Amino acid sequence: MRRSIYRDKSQLLQQLMQKTGISNVRELSKIARVPELQLIKLQYGMLLKLPLEFTLKVASALKISVAQFIETFTSSSISSDSKSQDDETIQALESLQRDNQRLQKQLEEQQASLVALELLRQEYQRLQKQLEEQKESLNQEFQQESLQILESWLLQWPTAIAIVKNNPQLPAERILPLVKPIEKLLEKWGLQTIAAVGEEVAYNPRQHELIKGISEIGDQVKVRYVGYKQGDRLLYRAKVSAIDNQEKLN
């Protein structure tokens, strides 16, 4: 008749729980997050019946290694019962060892993935910083180029304003050449005017904004403020007004 081993395993478990300050099996069940029924199996010496996941959790809760945990709960259960039981125990231990190695490998792979993700994050931050530096450099180059084009205007315009204030009768034509650098800059940027001030054109709502009168598409209107486009992109519609009968007669 096989000897009961309940008392032996219960005492072993109780000793381990006392070392970690756990008062009973129910408290151990809560700490390890393992069903109490599985711990009862452990008390009866059925360690090999526990899923590997629960074995790892209980060992962690008792603050001992998995190898020490398995050795503790199998040393007294492996007796001289039978050769077949010994073989079964050895096979189960080898299976646990293989599972542990597999879990270790998975953990290493996950850690490698985390390292790779961290390297990718660092590379992304480096490229983002490099892009910002390039944008800043391009912006400075753009400003420098624009200032070179506007140099004559920047130097002469304040003087022109002072002269006009001192001599209100000064003809405006003498000031118009000072605006040439601005026109040159707009031309360099590819900006084109939509019609000219005072020009009469066929009304097109896509290019014209009617600010006075009523006109249908195709009616003649007069340009009051020019519009601008850059290539195929419309920036500002030209502001136009309807031509009344008096203007038509003139």
TORSERO-239022 format. One record per residue (C-alpha): x, y, z; residue number from 1; residue in three letters. Coordinates in nm, 3 decimals. Layout:
BEGIN
+---------+---------+---------+-----+------+
!       x !       y !       z ! pos ! code !
+---------+---------+---------+-----+------+
!       X !       Y !       Z ! NUM !  ALA !
...
+---------+---------+---------+-----+------+
***
This chain:
BEGIN
+---------+---------+---------+-----+------+
!       x !       y !       z ! pos ! code !
+---------+---------+---------+-----+------+
!   0.000 !   0.000 !   0.000 !   1 !  MET !
!   0.141 !   0.343 !  -0.101 !   2 !  ARG !
!   0.226 !   0.574 !   0.190 !   3 !  ARG !
!   0.032 !   0.899 !   0.213 !   4 !  SER !
!   0.254 !   1.206 !   0.164 !   5 !  ILE !
!   0.000 !   1.481 !   0.237 !   6 !  TYR !
!   0.151 !   1.574 !   0.573 !   7 !  ARG !
!   0.505 !   1.601 !   0.434 !   8 !  ASP !
!   0.410 !   1.838 !   0.145 !   9 !  LYS !
!   0.180 !   2.045 !   0.361 !  10 !  SER !
!   0.456 !   2.103 !   0.613 !  11 !  GLN !
!   0.707 !   2.190 !   0.340 !  12 !  LEU !
!   0.470 !   2.445 !   0.193 !  13 !  LEU !
!   0.392 !   2.588 !   0.535 !  14 !  GLN !
!   0.762 !   2.633 !   0.610 !  15 !  GLN !
!   0.821 !   2.818 !   0.284 !  16 !  LEU !
!   0.519 !   3.040 !   0.344 !  17 !  MET !
!   0.640 !   3.129 !   0.694 !  18 !  GLN !
!   0.977 !   3.241 !   0.555 !  19 !  LYS !
!   0.800 !   3.490 !   0.328 !  20 !  THR !
!   0.541 !   3.602 !   0.583 !  21 !  GLY !
!   0.245 !   3.427 !   0.420 !  22 !  ILE !
!   0.005 !   3.292 !   0.680 !  23 !  SER !
!  -0.198 !   3.034 !   0.486 !  24 !  ASN !
!  -0.274 !   2.875 !   0.151 !  25 !  VAL !
!  -0.557 !   3.116 !   0.076 !  26 !  ARG !
!  -0.324 !   3.415 !   0.113 !  27 !  GLU !
!  -0.065 !   3.242 !  -0.107 !  28 !  LEU !
!  -0.336 !   3.185 !  -0.366 !  29 !  SER !
!  -0.411 !   3.558 !  -0.377 !  30 !  LYS !
!  -0.046 !   3.666 !  -0.387 !  31 !  ILE !
!   0.057 !   3.416 !  -0.656 !  32 !  ALA !
!  -0.272 !   3.453 !  -0.846 !  33 !  ARG !
!  -0.305 !   3.076 !  -0.858 !  34 !  VAL !
!  -0.633 !   2.891 !  -0.786 !  35 !  PRO !
!  -0.640 !   2.742 !  -0.437 !  36 !  GLU !
!  -0.723 !   2.403 !  -0.588 !  37 !  LEU !
!  -0.382 !   2.399 !  -0.759 !  38 !  GLN !
!  -0.212 !   2.462 !  -0.424 !  39 !  LEU !
!  -0.404 !   2.172 !  -0.272 !  40 !  ILE !
!  -0.258 !   1.951 !  -0.545 !  41 !  LYS !
!   0.083 !   2.078 !  -0.439 !  42 !  LEU !
!   0.010 !   1.981 !  -0.079 !  43 !  GLN !
!  -0.073 !   1.629 !  -0.195 !  44 !  TYR !
!   0.260 !   1.600 !  -0.371 !  45 !  GLY !
!   0.121 !   1.642 !  -0.722 !  46 !  MET !
!   0.365 !   1.909 !  -0.834 !  47 !  LEU !
!   0.393 !   1.750 !  -1.176 !  48 !  LEU !
!   0.018 !   1.799 !  -1.223 !  49 !  LYS !
!   0.054 !   2.175 !  -1.193 !  50 !  LEU !
!   0.071 !   2.375 !  -1.520 !  51 !  PRO !
!   0.411 !   2.534 !  -1.573 !  52 !  LEU !
!   0.257 !   2.881 !  -1.548 !  53 !  GLU !
!   0.131 !   2.812 !  -1.195 !  54 !  PHE !
!   0.462 !   2.653 !  -1.095 !  55 !  THR !
!   0.648 !   2.970 !  -1.193 !  56 !  LEU !
!   0.399 !   3.194 !  -1.012 !  57 !  LYS !
!   0.409 !   2.997 !  -0.684 !  58 !  VAL !
!   0.790 !   2.983 !  -0.688 !  59 !  ALA !
!   0.800 !   3.359 !  -0.742 !  60 !  SER !
!   0.554 !   3.422 !  -0.458 !  61 !  ALA !
!   0.764 !   3.205 !  -0.223 !  62 !  LEU !
!   1.074 !   3.394 !  -0.337 !  63 !  LYS !
!   1.274 !   3.088 !  -0.441 !  64 !  ILE !
!   1.407 !   2.979 !  -0.780 !  65 !  SER !
!   1.208 !   2.744 !  -0.998 !  66 !  VAL !
!   1.481 !   2.481 !  -0.974 !  67 !  ALA !
!   1.482 !   2.500 !  -0.592 !  68 !  GLN !
!   1.103 !   2.490 !  -0.584 !  69 !  PHE !
!   1.090 !   2.177 !  -0.800 !  70 !  ILE !
!   1.366 !   2.007 !  -0.602 !  71 !  GLU !
!   1.191 !   2.085 !  -0.274 !  72 !  THR !
!   0.857 !   1.938 !  -0.376 !  73 !  PHE !
!   0.989 !   1.637 !  -0.566 !  74 !  THR !
!   1.273 !   1.513 !  -0.346 !  75 !  SER !
!   1.042 !   1.352 !  -0.092 !  76 !  SER !
!   0.775 !   1.247 !  -0.338 !  77 !  SER !
!   1.019 !   1.050 !  -0.550 !  78 !  ILE !
!   1.054 !   0.743 !  -0.335 !  79 !  SER !
!   1.092 !   0.374 !  -0.393 !  80 !  SER !
!   0.735 !   0.337 !  -0.510 !  81 !  ASP !
!   0.820 !   0.210 !  -0.855 !  82 !  SER !
!   1.065 !   0.246 !  -1.140 !  83 !  LYS !
!   0.791 !   0.373 !  -1.372 !  84 !  SER !
!   0.707 !   0.659 !  -1.134 !  85 !  GLN !
!   1.075 !   0.761 !  -1.129 !  86 !  ASP !
!   1.092 !   0.763 !  -1.508 !  87 !  ASP !
!   0.772 !   0.965 !  -1.528 !  88 !  GLU !
!   0.911 !   1.218 !  -1.281 !  89 !  THR !
!   1.237 !   1.253 !  -1.470 !  90 !  ILE !
!   1.052 !   1.304 !  -1.796 !  91 !  GLN !
!   0.830 !   1.565 !  -1.637 !  92 !  ALA !
!   1.133 !   1.749 !  -1.497 !  93 !  LEU !
!   1.301 !   1.743 !  -1.837 !  94 !  GLU !
!   0.980 !   1.877 !  -1.991 !  95 !  SER !
!   0.973 !   2.157 !  -1.733 !  96 !  LEU !
!   1.334 !   2.235 !  -1.811 !  97 !  GLN !
!   1.261 !   2.253 !  -2.184 !  98 !  ARG !
!   0.962 !   2.477 !  -2.120 !  99 !  ASP !
!   1.177 !   2.698 !  -1.900 ! 100 !  ASN !
!   1.441 !   2.720 !  -2.174 ! 101 !  GLN !
!   1.171 !   2.805 !  -2.429 ! 102 !  ARG !
!   1.033 !   3.080 !  -2.205 ! 103 !  LEU !
!   1.386 !   3.210 !  -2.152 ! 104 !  GLN !
!   1.441 !   3.222 !  -2.526 ! 105 !  LYS !
!   1.113 !   3.407 !  -2.577 ! 106 !  GLN !
!   1.214 !   3.655 !  -2.307 ! 107 !  LEU !
!   1.549 !   3.713 !  -2.477 ! 108 !  GLU !
!   1.375 !   3.765 !  -2.812 ! 109 !  GLU !
!   1.136 !   4.016 !  -2.653 ! 110 !  GLN !
!   1.429 !   4.200 !  -2.495 ! 111 !  GLN !
!   1.605 !   4.207 !  -2.835 ! 112 !  ALA !
!   1.288 !   4.350 !  -2.990 ! 113 !  SER !
!   1.273 !   4.620 !  -2.722 ! 114 !  LEU !
!   1.637 !   4.709 !  -2.791 ! 115 !  VAL !
!   1.562 !   4.729 !  -3.164 ! 116 !  ALA !
!   1.261 !   4.952 !  -3.098 ! 117 !  LEU !
!   1.472 !   5.180 !  -2.880 ! 118 !  GLU !
!   1.735 !   5.206 !  -3.153 ! 119 !  LEU !
!   1.463 !   5.291 !  -3.406 ! 120 !  LEU !
!   1.326 !   5.558 !  -3.172 ! 121 !  ARG !
!   1.670 !   5.711 !  -3.131 ! 122 !  GLN !
!   1.727 !   5.705 !  -3.509 ! 123 !  GLU !
!   1.389 !   5.871 !  -3.564 ! 124 !  TYR !
!   1.475 !   6.146 !  -3.316 ! 125 !  GLN !
!   1.814 !   6.197 !  -3.483 ! 126 !  ARG !
!   1.657 !   6.226 !  -3.829 ! 127 !  LEU !
!   1.388 !   6.459 !  -3.696 ! 128 !  GLN !
!   1.654 !   6.684 !  -3.541 ! 129 !  LYS !
!   1.854 !   6.675 !  -3.864 ! 130 !  GLN !
!   1.545 !   6.770 !  -4.064 ! 131 !  LEU !
!   1.474 !   7.064 !  -3.832 ! 132 !  GLU !
!   1.832 !   7.182 !  -3.870 ! 133 !  GLU !
!   1.805 !   7.157 !  -4.248 ! 134 !  GLN !
!   1.480 !   7.352 !  -4.245 ! 135 !  LYS !
!   1.640 !   7.622 !  -4.034 ! 136 !  GLU !
!   1.940 !   7.635 !  -4.268 ! 137 !  SER !
!   1.717 !   7.659 !  -4.576 ! 138 !  LEU !
!   1.510 !   7.930 !  -4.411 ! 139 !  ASN !
!   1.823 !   8.132 !  -4.337 ! 140 !  GLN !
!   1.944 !   8.088 !  -4.695 ! 141 !  GLU !
!   1.604 !   8.199 !  -4.824 ! 142 !  PHE !
!   1.607 !   8.510 !  -4.603 ! 143 !  GLN !
!   1.963 !   8.594 !  -4.705 ! 144 !  GLN !
!   1.881 !   8.561 !  -5.074 ! 145 !  GLU !
!   1.568 !   8.774 !  -5.035 ! 146 !  SER !
!   1.762 !   9.042 !  -4.847 ! 147 !  LEU !
!   2.021 !   9.055 !  -5.123 ! 148 !  GLN !
!   1.745 !   9.121 !  -5.380 ! 149 !  ILE !
!   1.582 !   9.383 !  -5.159 ! 150 !  LEU !
!   1.910 !   9.546 !  -5.057 ! 151 !  GLU !
!   1.869 !   9.861 !  -5.266 ! 152 !  SER !
!   1.508 !   9.902 !  -5.153 ! 153 !  TRP !
!   1.599 !   9.854 !  -4.785 ! 154 !  LEU !
!   1.869 !  10.119 !  -4.809 ! 155 !  LEU !
!   1.678 !  10.378 !  -5.014 ! 156 !  GLN !
!   1.313 !  10.343 !  -4.910 ! 157 !  TRP !
!   1.343 !  10.511 !  -4.565 ! 158 !  PRO !
!   1.526 !  10.802 !  -4.727 ! 159 !  THR !
!   1.253 !  10.830 !  -4.992 ! 160 !  ALA !
!   0.983 !  10.842 !  -4.723 ! 161 !  ILE !
!   1.170 !  11.122 !  -4.544 ! 162 !  ALA !
!   1.204 !  11.319 !  -4.868 ! 163 !  ILE !
!   0.833 !  11.284 !  -4.947 ! 164 !  VAL !
!   0.740 !  11.405 !  -4.598 ! 165 !  LYS !
!   0.960 !  11.711 !  -4.643 ! 166 !  ASN !
!   0.842 !  11.771 !  -4.999 ! 167 !  ASN !
!   0.480 !  11.656 !  -5.046 ! 168 !  PRO !
!   0.480 !  11.794 !  -5.401 ! 169 !  GLN !
!   0.748 !  11.548 !  -5.512 ! 170 !  LEU !
!   0.621 !  11.356 !  -5.818 ! 171 !  PRO !
!   0.542 !  10.993 !  -5.734 ! 172 !  ALA !
!   0.714 !  10.880 !  -6.054 ! 173 !  GLU !
!   1.048 !  10.950 !  -5.894 ! 174 !  ARG !
!   0.969 !  10.699 !  -5.618 ! 175 !  ILE !
!   0.834 !  10.420 !  -5.839 ! 176 !  LEU !
!   1.180 !  10.284 !  -5.937 ! 177 !  PRO !
!   1.241 !  10.204 !  -5.572 ! 178 !  LEU !
!   0.968 !   9.940 !  -5.590 ! 179 !  VAL !
!   1.151 !   9.747 !  -5.864 ! 180 !  LYS !
!   1.340 !   9.519 !  -5.619 ! 181 !  PRO !
!   1.009 !   9.402 !  -5.474 ! 182 !  ILE !
!   0.876 !   9.329 !  -5.821 ! 183 !  GLU !
!   1.198 !   9.140 !  -5.896 ! 184 !  LYS !
!   1.159 !   8.933 !  -5.579 ! 185 !  LEU !
!   0.798 !   8.843 !  -5.665 ! 186 !  LEU !
!   0.909 !   8.746 !  -6.013 ! 187 !  GLU !
!   1.181 !   8.521 !  -5.868 ! 188 !  LYS !
!   0.920 !   8.349 !  -5.654 ! 189 !  TRP !
!   0.715 !   8.281 !  -5.968 ! 190 !  GLY !
!   0.427 !   8.513 !  -5.875 ! 191 !  LEU !
!   0.221 !   8.646 !  -6.164 ! 192 !  GLN !
!  -0.040 !   8.920 !  -6.154 ! 193 !  THR !
!  -0.395 !   8.856 !  -6.266 ! 194 !  ILE !
!  -0.474 !   9.146 !  -6.502 ! 195 !  ALA !
!  -0.370 !   9.508 !  -6.439 ! 196 !  ALA !
!  -0.539 !   9.790 !  -6.251 ! 197 !  VAL !
!  -0.791 !   9.963 !  -6.479 ! 198 !  GLY !
!  -0.792 !   9.682 !  -6.734 ! 199 !  GLU !
!  -1.128 !   9.560 !  -6.860 ! 200 !  GLU !
!  -1.160 !   9.182 !  -6.869 ! 201 !  VAL !
!  -1.428 !   8.915 !  -6.904 ! 202 !  ALA !
!  -1.567 !   8.830 !  -6.562 ! 203 !  TYR !
!  -1.449 !   8.490 !  -6.432 ! 204 !  ASN !
!  -1.546 !   8.409 !  -6.069 ! 205 !  PRO !
!  -1.252 !   8.172 !  -6.042 ! 206 !  ARG !
!  -1.005 !   8.456 !  -6.090 ! 207 !  GLN !
!  -1.209 !   8.766 !  -6.005 ! 208 !  HIS !
!  -1.385 !   8.887 !  -5.693 ! 209 !  GLU !
!  -1.674 !   9.121 !  -5.770 ! 210 !  LEU !
!  -1.671 !   9.407 !  -5.518 ! 211 !  ILE !
!  -1.919 !   9.644 !  -5.687 ! 212 !  LYS !
!  -2.221 !   9.595 !  -5.913 ! 213 !  GLY !
!  -2.371 !   9.284 !  -6.065 ! 214 !  ILE !
!  -2.212 !   9.086 !  -6.348 ! 215 !  SER !
!  -2.262 !   8.754 !  -6.513 ! 216 !  GLU !
!  -1.983 !   8.526 !  -6.626 ! 217 !  ILE !
!  -1.830 !   8.671 !  -6.944 ! 218 !  GLY !
!  -1.946 !   9.029 !  -6.881 ! 219 !  ASP !
!  -1.683 !   9.301 !  -6.908 ! 220 !  GLN !
!  -1.558 !   9.420 !  -6.567 ! 221 !  VAL !
!  -1.288 !   9.662 !  -6.459 ! 222 !  LYS !
!  -0.994 !   9.556 !  -6.243 ! 223 !  VAL !
!  -0.963 !   9.762 !  -5.924 ! 224 !  ARG !
!  -0.699 !   9.553 !  -5.744 ! 225 !  TYR !
!  -0.474 !   9.300 !  -5.909 ! 226 !  VAL !
!  -0.472 !   8.935 !  -5.807 ! 227 !  GLY !
!  -0.183 !   8.692 !  -5.788 ! 228 !  TYR !
!  -0.115 !   8.332 !  -5.881 ! 229 !  LYS !
!   0.190 !   8.111 !  -5.848 ! 230 !  GLN !
!   0.204 !   7.862 !  -6.130 ! 231 !  GLY !
!  -0.135 !   7.689 !  -6.134 ! 232 !  ASP !
!  -0.209 !   7.786 !  -5.772 ! 233 !  ARG !
!  -0.436 !   8.084 !  -5.713 ! 234 !  LEU !
!  -0.318 !   8.307 !  -5.427 ! 235 !  LEU !
!  -0.548 !   8.612 !  -5.448 ! 236 !  TYR !
!  -0.834 !   8.682 !  -5.685 ! 237 !  ARG !
!  -0.832 !   9.015 !  -5.862 ! 238 !  ALA !
!  -1.098 !   9.252 !  -5.725 ! 239 !  LYS !
!  -1.321 !   9.388 !  -6.000 ! 240 !  VAL !
!  -1.632 !   9.600 !  -6.040 ! 241 !  SER !
!  -1.911 !   9.591 !  -6.295 ! 242 !  ALA !
!  -1.891 !   9.846 !  -6.575 ! 243 !  ILE !
!  -2.199 !  10.068 !  -6.571 ! 244 !  ASP !
!  -2.348 !  10.232 !  -6.879 ! 245 !  ASN !
!  -2.172 !  10.565 !  -6.814 ! 246 !  GLN !
!  -1.833 !  10.397 !  -6.811 ! 247 !  GLU !
!  -1.918 !  10.214 !  -7.131 ! 248 !  LYS !
!  -2.002 !  10.544 !  -7.303 ! 249 !  LEU !
!  -1.675 !  10.698 !  -7.186 ! 250 !  ASN !
+---------+---------+---------+-----+------+
***
